[in-house]
């Protein structure tokens, strides 16, 4: 098995990303952006816990820290999962198509691979939205010396949601199952709107302290 | 000397980021986000060069690829530089303050460290804005099979600009030199507005292909 993307050094990952291979691409970067947002949220939680000034919110912040860590782990898995799902699509396209039966098998494999590939960034979008929700509470209740870190966490979580949704949409454009497409389309539309609102609200909190 | 942040694996960097140490923080993440955006732009350039369909724009895309690479290198340096600049501020605060002379030396050292620390994310914001400009041209003229990657590049470049500006502003709030503060404030305000416009324009291009 190849080295996992997240085990690469940042320099190696950037080289791999910039190369002429289409994967890793925007989907993996979306998940990484969400993971960076979660880790920044954890940092602010860690800089809040144990401070007398924030004793009132300590228990809540401890819970948020635990949630951020959990979601960070999930997003880390999605960095590699996104690239694997893309590679599965490419593999399906390479199936033989020499007779009717092969053509039908290939057609179905491609459609299945596209559906699976769309669900991976959808998962990234949902998890990154969770990070954004936590970033807002961290900005509200966490250490104000780190308010810009809470703000950057919200920014990157919001970008991760939007970036992941771009990737869902591009896969949806190749999927024939209308029910699947309509269902996912309405879910990502809702997610994108909620993300925009939540980000603006968090931005307002951060602006108060700048 | 410690290991450079960018030589860490992604997993190590995320652990370091999430720890209870305030550096690396949002400033380094801003620079990393800009570097990820540049690398994604490079990928789309690499997937455009050599394709017959894009022969007309090949020379222009080759130039953009070269520019993206150069800016990526600069942003990579800013990941570590941001954390170092923050640590210099912390060091200045630890200078002795036992007599008038020491207090004055310390006061000046802190102000100098703050100014230097504000200029680092300002550099990150400017470089990331350059990436956004390139991402727009890549979305317009580059390989349309990678349109979402161009979109994610623009998203992350825009977030990098905004995240870096948060960090400039928090340092500016501690700087007494009014001329320095006013000058930087007006420059980042302009940059933020231009970034917002350019991102919307790029988003419109991407939306046409989704």
HADDOCK unambig.tbl for C-alpha pairs under 7 A between the chains (distance, minus, plus):
assign (segid A and resid 6 and name CA) (segid B and resid 9 and name CA) 6.73 0.50 0.50
assign (segid A and resid 6 and name CA) (segid B and resid 10 and name CA) 5.05 0.50 0.50
assign (segid A and resid 6 and name CA) (segid B and resid 11 and name CA) 5.82 0.50 0.50
assign (segid A and resid 7 and name CA) (segid B and resid 9 and name CA) 5.37 0.50 0.50
assign (segid A and resid 7 and name CA) (segid B and resid 10 and name CA) 6.12 0.50 0.50
assign (segid A and resid 7 and name CA) (segid B and resid 11 and name CA) 6.28 0.50 0.50
assign (segid A and resid 8 and name CA) (segid B and resid 9 and name CA) 5.07 0.50 0.50
assign (segid A and resid 8 and name CA) (segid B and resid 10 and name CA) 6.32 0.50 0.50
assign (segid A and resid 9 and name CA) (segid B and resid 6 and name CA) 6.73 0.50 0.50
assign (segid A and resid 9 and name CA) (segid B and resid 7 and name CA) 5.37 0.50 0.50
assign (segid A and resid 9 and name CA) (segid B and resid 8 and name CA) 5.07 0.50 0.50
assign (segid A and resid 9 and name CA) (segid B and resid 9 and name CA) 3.66 0.50 0.50
assign (segid A and resid 9 and name CA) (segid B and resid 10 and name CA) 5.78 0.50 0.50
assign (segid A and resid 10 and name CA) (segid B and resid 6 and name CA) 5.06 0.50 0.50
assign (segid A and resid 10 and name CA) (segid B and resid 7 and name CA) 6.12 0.50 0.50
assign (segid A and resid 10 and name CA) (segid B and resid 8 and name CA) 6.32 0.50 0.50
assign (segid A and resid 10 and name CA) (segid B and resid 9 and name CA) 5.77 0.50 0.50
assign (segid A and resid 10 and name CA) (segid B and resid 10 and name CA) 5.63 0.50 0.50
assign (segid A and resid 11 and name CA) (segid B and resid 6 and name CA) 5.83 0.50 0.50
assign (segid A and resid 11 and name CA) (segid B and resid 7 and name CA) 6.27 0.50 0.50
assign (segid A and resid 14 and name CA) (segid B and resid 36 and name CA) 6.50 0.50 0.50
assign (segid A and resid 14 and name CA) (segid B and resid 39 and name CA) 5.93 0.50 0.50
assign (segid A and resid 17 and name CA) (segid B and resid 39 and name CA) 5.89 0.50 0.50
assign (segid A and resid 17 and name CA) (segid B and resid 40 and name CA) 6.16 0.50 0.50
assign (segid A and resid 17 and name CA) (segid B and resid 43 and name CA) 6.51 0.50 0.50
assign (segid A and resid 18 and name CA) (segid B and resid 39 and name CA) 4.31 0.50 0.50
assign (segid A and resid 18 and name CA) (segid B and resid 40 and name CA) 5.57 0.50 0.50
assign (segid A and resid 18 and name CA) (segid B and resid 42 and name CA) 4.94 0.50 0.50
assign (segid A and resid 18 and name CA) (segid B and resid 43 and name CA) 4.30 0.50 0.50
assign (segid A and resid 19 and name CA) (segid B and resid 43 and name CA) 5.30 0.50 0.50
assign (segid A and resid 19 and name CA) (segid B and resid 46 and name CA) 6.72 0.50 0.50
assign (segid A and resid 20 and name CA) (segid B and resid 43 and name CA) 5.50 0.50 0.50
assign (segid A and resid 20 and name CA) (segid B and resid 46 and name CA) 4.81 0.50 0.50
assign (segid A and resid 20 and name CA) (segid B and resid 47 and name CA) 5.51 0.50 0.50
assign (segid A and resid 25 and name CA) (segid B and resid 40 and name CA) 6.79 0.50 0.50
assign (segid A and resid 25 and name CA) (segid B and resid 149 and name CA) 6.39 0.50 0.50
assign (segid A and resid 26 and name CA) (segid B and resid 148 and name CA) 6.92 0.50 0.50
assign (segid A and resid 26 and name CA) (segid B and resid 149 and name CA) 4.88 0.50 0.50
assign (segid A and resid 26 and name CA) (segid B and resid 152 and name CA) 5.71 0.50 0.50
assign (segid A and resid 36 and name CA) (segid B and resid 14 and name CA) 6.50 0.50 0.50
assign (segid A and resid 39 and name CA) (segid B and resid 14 and name CA) 5.94 0.50 0.50
assign (segid A and resid 39 and name CA) (segid B and resid 17 and name CA) 5.90 0.50 0.50
assign (segid A and resid 39 and name CA) (segid B and resid 18 and name CA) 4.31 0.50 0.50
assign (segid A and resid 40 and name CA) (segid B and resid 17 and name CA) 6.16 0.50 0.50
assign (segid A and resid 40 and name CA) (segid B and resid 18 and name CA) 5.57 0.50 0.50
assign (segid A and resid 40 and name CA) (segid B and resid 25 and name CA) 6.80 0.50 0.50
assign (segid A and resid 42 and name CA) (segid B and resid 18 and name CA) 4.94 0.50 0.50
assign (segid A and resid 43 and name CA) (segid B and resid 17 and name CA) 6.51 0.50 0.50
assign (segid A and resid 43 and name CA) (segid B and resid 18 and name CA) 4.29 0.50 0.50
assign (segid A and resid 43 and name CA) (segid B and resid 19 and name CA) 5.30 0.50 0.50
assign (segid A and resid 43 and name CA) (segid B and resid 20 and name CA) 5.51 0.50 0.50
assign (segid A and resid 46 and name CA) (segid B and resid 19 and name CA) 6.72 0.50 0.50
assign (segid A and resid 46 and name CA) (segid B and resid 20 and name CA) 4.81 0.50 0.50
assign (segid A and resid 47 and name CA) (segid B and resid 20 and name CA) 5.50 0.50 0.50
assign (segid A and resid 148 and name CA) (segid B and resid 26 and name CA) 6.93 0.50 0.50
assign (segid A and resid 148 and name CA) (segid B and resid 166 and name CA) 5.83 0.50 0.50
assign (segid A and resid 148 and name CA) (segid B and resid 167 and name CA) 6.41 0.50 0.50
assign (segid A and resid 149 and name CA) (segid B and resid 25 and name CA) 6.40 0.50 0.50
assign (segid A and resid 149 and name CA) (segid B and resid 26 and name CA) 4.89 0.50 0.50
assign (segid A and resid 152 and name CA) (segid B and resid 26 and name CA) 5.72 0.50 0.50
assign (segid A and resid 152 and name CA) (segid B and resid 163 and name CA) 5.25 0.50 0.50
assign (segid A and resid 155 and name CA) (segid B and resid 159 and name CA) 6.18 0.50 0.50
assign (segid A and resid 156 and name CA) (segid B and resid 159 and name CA) 6.61 0.50 0.50
assign (segid A and resid 159 and name CA) (segid B and resid 155 and name CA) 6.18 0.50 0.50
assign (segid A and resid 159 and name CA) (segid B and resid 156 and name CA) 6.61 0.50 0.50
assign (segid A and resid 159 and name CA) (segid B and resid 159 and name CA) 7.00 0.50 0.50
assign (segid A and resid 163 and name CA) (segid B and resid 152 and name CA) 5.24 0.50 0.50
assign (segid A and resid 166 and name CA) (segid B and resid 148 and name CA) 5.83 0.50 0.50
assign (segid A and resid 167 and name CA) (segid B and resid 148 and name CA) 6.40 0.50 0.50
assign (segid A and resid 169 and name CA) (segid B and resid 210 and name CA) 6.59 0.50 0.50
assign (segid A and resid 170 and name CA) (segid B and resid 210 and name CA) 5.98 0.50 0.50
assign (segid A and resid 210 and name CA) (segid B and resid 169 and name CA) 6.58 0.50 0.50
assign (segid A and resid 210 and name CA) (segid B and resid 170 and name CA) 5.96 0.50 0.50
